[in-house]
Amino acid sequence: MTARSTKSRPVSRIRSHMKILVVEDGRTTRMMLKSAVEGLGHDCLTAADGTEAWQIFRDQGADVIISDWLMPGIEGPELCRLVRANPGPYTYFVLLTAFGDRMHALEGMQAGADDYLSKTLEVDDLHLRLVAAERVSGLHKQLAEQDARLRTLAEVDQLTQLANRHKSTETLTHYLSLARRQQMPFSLAVVDVDHFKQVNDRFGHATGDEVLRRLGTILRRSFRDEDVVARWGGEEFIIGMYAMGAGDAVNRLYRLLDAVRHEVFGGPDGSKFDVTFSAGVAEFPRDGLDQQSLYRAADEALYSAKAAGRARVLAAHNSQPPAIAA
């Protein structure tokens, strides 16, 4: 590589610095590229072959990879394919080669490369590629952030910041399959705020929303990271507890009920009021073999808890729903 710079005007620096991985088996070319990259204001990692580069990329990542084509071990196009198959932020890939024909350029692009450079280049040529890399990487980052926001909107209840019904249903299905394979218990609880309509009627929906928001906060800090905690609509919440029987689940929910009872809630007129909930718990496989049957069993236990005076937690096998007159 022969690095030349245009002397008639200074080479301006790129607005933000990037982490650039230079992959080149020739030490002189590798060091010259490193010097040029750092001279443009970027951080530079180096590798002497594709295998070393792949390990560095997996361990540290890179915003841009400038890779030789022919190298021992993993060659440039194959390294590019590996990078493209790797999940994570987008990495701009430039193939550096002595080949000058368009067939090699096309082959590199088909492997996933973004750009193509001859080994005989000026620093300005490198600068132009890195300006393009910054812009393309920035667009990919914006798209990834937008996708994350949309995914959050699709999976998270915006009032309580808990999982919503759609997301939690997927996770519950996963845990039930795992419980079936591992022959482990799994408990599903249905939680419903007591007299919630009265809160809305007396204090307004803004106060009712604040009750749900605070209850969501208490739920998040009261359960394990692996537990499924979700709002399914209105004042109803769902809790899935893997590797936990109904007895332990009932005890945990009573501790939650005690925590909620100690919270002080207030209306817009300054008056204070208490909040409680009722809950039903069903256990896999005793009370149901799938999500629907477990939910029905837990919901029936919840109905029994409401009928028994509210502010209590009942397990499905211990609940006694009141008889309905013919």
N, C-alpha and C positions, 0 to 999 in steps of 0.2 A: 504494500500500500504506500502510495505517495501522497501525503497530506499537504495540500497547498491552500493558501488563503488569499483572497483578493485584497491587494494592498491599497487600492484607490479609495476604499471606504471601510470603516470599522464594522466588524460583525457584531450585530446587536444581540443581547442576551434574550433568551426566551423568558416569558413572564413568570413561570413557576418552574421549580426544579423537579425532575423526575428521577426515579431509580432505574438505571439502564444496565442491562446485563450484556456484556460483550463476549461473544464466543468465537474464539479464533485459535487454531493450533499453532500458528506462527507467533513466537514471542514478540518479535519486533513490531509486527502489525498490530498485535494485541495491545502493546504498550502505547503505540501511537494513537490508536483509537481511544484508549482510556484517557490519554492526555487531552485529546480533542473534545471528548465528551465532558470532562471536568472543566475544560476551558470555557465551555458553553454554560457552565453553572449547574451541572447535574451531578448526582451521585452515581458512581460507576462500580459495578461488580464485574469480575472477569472469570472466564473459564477457558481451559485449554482444549476441551473437547465437548461433544454433545452430552455424553454421560454425566460429566461433572456439572454441566450447565443445567441439566434436568434436575439433578439433586439440589443445586442452589435455588432453582426456581421453586421447587416444592417446599423448601425450607423457608425462603425469604421473599419469594414473589418478585415481580419486576413490572414496571410500567411499560418498558420497551425492551425488546431483545434484538440485538444486532448480531447475526450469526453467520459464520462462514458456511459455505455449501458443503465442500468436501472435507471431512474430518474423520479421525479414527472413532470407531464405535458408532454412536448415533450421529447421522449426518444431518445437515441443516433442514431439509424438507421434512424428515421424520421427526426431528425435534419440534418443528412447527406444528405438525399434526398432534403430537402429544400435548403441547401447550393449548391448542384449540379444544382438545377433548377434556381438559382439566376445568372443573367448575371453579368459579371465582371471578374476580374483576377482569375486564378485558385487557389483554396485553398486546400492544402494537408490535408486529414482527417484521423486521427488515432482513432480507437475505443478502449477504455480502459474498460476491463471487468474482472470479476472474473471467468467467464465461460472459460473452457479450451478445450471444444470439438470443432472439426473441423466444425460441422454443424453451430455453431454460427459464426465462422470465415467466412464461406461461405456466410451466411446471411448478415453479415456486408459488405463484398465485393460487394454483389449484390445490396446493398443499395447505393453503390458509395464510400465506404471507400477505402483508399489507403493502410492502414496497420492496424495491430491488435496487441495489447499489453495486457499481463496479468497484473493485478494490483500488483502482486508480481514481481518486476523487479529491475534490477540494473541500476544505472545512465548510465552505458555504453550502456544498451539496448535503453534507451531514446536517447542517443547521436547518435547511429546508425540510428534510425528512423529519427532524425532531419537532419542528413547528407543526407539521401535519399530524405527527403522533400525539402531540399535546391536545390538538383540537379533537381528533377522533376519540382519544381516550376520555376527554372531557364529556363528549356527547354520550359515550357508553356509560359513564358514571351517572350522568343525569337520567338516562333511561333506566338504569338499575335502581336509582333512588325513587323515581316515579313508580316503577314496578313494585318496589317495597311498600310505598305508600298505598298503592291500590290493593296489594295483598293484605295489608293491615286493615283497610276498610272492609275487605271481603271476609276477614277472619275474626275481627275483634269487635265486640260490642262497644260502641262509641261512648255510651254513658258511663259504664262501669270499668271499661278497659279490660274486661275478662274476655275469654274466648266466646264467640257467638255459637248459635246452634249448629250452623254448617260445619265450622271448624271442629267443634267438640265432638260431633257425631263421627267424624273421620277418626279422631284420636281414640274415642271410646271403642270403635270397631277394632282398631289396632290392639288395644290392651285386652279386649275380650279374646281375640285370636291368640295372643300371647298366653293368657291365662289357660286357655284350652290346651295349648301345646305343652305348657309347663306344669299343667295340673295344679294351678294355684287359684286361690280364691280371688274374687274381685267384687267389690261392693259399689253399688250405685245408689246415691242419695238424691231425693227430690226435696228441695227446700222452698218454702213459700212464706212470704212475710205476712204476719197476722194483721188483720184489720187494715190492710193497706188502702183500701178504698176510702176508709174514714179519714186517713191522713190526707189524701188528695182532696176530699170534700171539705175538710175543715181548714186546711192550711194552704191548699193550692198545689198544682202539679209541680211547681218549682221546688217546693219543700219535699214532695214525694220523690222527685229526681235526686235530691240531695241525700235522702235516706238510702236509695238504691246505690248511689255512688259510694257512700261511706260503707255500706254493707259489702260492696265489691272490694274495697280496700281491706276490710277485716278478713274477708274470705282469702284474699291473696296471701296475707301474712300468717294465716292459720293452718295452711295445708302445705304439703311437700311440693317441691318443684315438679315431681313426676305425677302428681295428682291432676286430674282433669277438673278444672273449676270454670264454670261457664254460666252465662245468663241465657235462658232459653226464651225469654219474652216476659213482658209485664214484671211481676214481682216473683217469678219463678227462677230458681237457680238449680243447676245440676252439679254434682260432685262425684267423680269416679275415682276409686281408690284401689289401685292394683296391689295384690298380695296382702289384702286386709279383709278379714271376716266381718260379718255384720255386727258382732258384739263390739269389736274395737272401733268400728266406724260409728256406732251409736255413741260410744263414750267420747269420741272426738267431736261429734256434733253437739253433744251437751256442753263441752268446753267452749265451743263456738257460741252456743246460745248464751252461756254465762258472760262471754266477752261482749256480745251485743247488748245484753241487759245493762252492762256497766257504762255503755255509751250514753251521752246526754244529747238529745235531739231537741231542736228548738224551732218554733214557727216564726213567721215574719212579725207577729205581734209580741214576740219576746217570751211567750209561754213555752214551757218545757213539756216533753212527752216521751214516753218509753216506747221502744220497739222490740218485738219478739218475733220468732218464726216457729213454724211447725215443720217437721221433716219426716219422711219415710225412707227406710233403707232396705234394699234387696241385695241378696248375695248370689253370685254365680258360683257353682251351678245349681245350688239348692232351690232358688226361687225363680230361675229362668235360665235358658240356654243361649239367648240372644238379647240384643239391646232392647228390642221392643217388649219382650216378655219381662225383662228386668224392670223396665220403666213402668209397665203396668203394675207390677207387684209393689214397687216403691211408691207409686202414686196412690194405690189402695191403702198402703200403710200411712201415707200422709193424710188421706181422707179420715182414717181412723183417729190420727193424732188431733186433727181439727175437731172431730166429733167429741173427743174426750176432754176438750177444754182448751186446746191450743197450747203454745209454748212448751212443746214436748217433742221427743223423737221416738219413733216406734220402728222396730224391725218388722219386715213383712211376715215372718213366721210367728211373731208374737202379737200381731195386730188382730183385732176383732172388729171388723166393720159392722156398724149397727144394721140390724135387719130392716129391710124395706117392706113396708106393709103392702099386701096385694091390693 
